[in-house]
Amino acid sequence: MNECTKEQKSEILELLSEILPLYDGDDWIKVKKYVVRYSKSNTRKLFSTRHVKTKKHTLNNFEKSLLLAIEDIYKKKLILYKKDKHNCE
């Protein structure tokens, strides 16, 4: 999470603290949608967008570091499922 400001990091962690204690699943997309929906526009820009043609997702470096932080802080491993993942060929 080095790519973000202290304000952005605080905003993201606050949103994660709202959803993760209530969410029993492990689907990264559901958590990402929540955080992106309720964050400010400059924070939303940190997250990857869907592929134009396939509408599938890829993880950027920021999201990879965020997933590691979630696993470290909340002891919860979130996954980008193969059905949602864009194949970079």
N, C-alpha and C positions, 0 to 999 in steps of 0.2 A: 504494500500500500504506500510505497514511497512516492508515487506519481501524483499524490493529491496533497492539498493543503491541510492544515490542522482543522480548519472549519469543515472541509469536506469529509475528512476522516471522522470527526465528531458526529456529523450528520448521518453518515452511513452506519456508524456503530450504534447510534441511537435507534435508527430504524431496524437494525438487526436485533437489538435488544427487545423490540416490540414483537417481532414475528417469530424469532427462533424458539423461545420458550413455549410457544403455542403450536408450532408446526412440527408434526411427528414424522413427516416424510423426509426424503433425501434428494428431491428434485431441485437442482440449482435454478432452473428457469422460473419456477414459482416464487422462489425467494428473490431472484433478480427482478422480476416484474413488480413485486411489492416495493422494493427499494427504489427502483427507477420511477415508479408512479408517484411516490411521495417525496422524492428529493428535488432539489432545485436544479434548474437547467444546466448550470455550470458543473454540477456533480454528475448529472446524467451523461454528460459528454465523456466521462471516464469509462463508461461501459461500451462494450462492442455492440454493433448493430447486426441485424440478420443479413444473410447473403441475399443479394438482389433477386436472383432467379429462383433459388431453391427455398428461400425463406427459412433456412436452417441457421443454427448458431455456431459460432466459434468462440473460443476463450482468448481474450487478449491477456497481456502480461499483468495488467491491473487486476483482472478478474481471477487469474491464477493465484496472485498474492493474497487476494481477498478470501478465496477459498481456503488457503492455508491458515490465514488468521482466524477464520470461523472454526476450523478444526482445532486450532490451538486454544482459542478462548472458550468455545461452547462444546468442545468434544463431540462435534457433529460433522460427519463427512457428507458433503453435498456433491452430487454427480450431475454432469451433463450427459444425459442418456444418448445412446447411439441414434435413436429415432429422431432426436432433435439436433444432432451434430452434422454440420456441413462437412462433406468429404473433400478435402483439398487435394485435388488430383493434378 
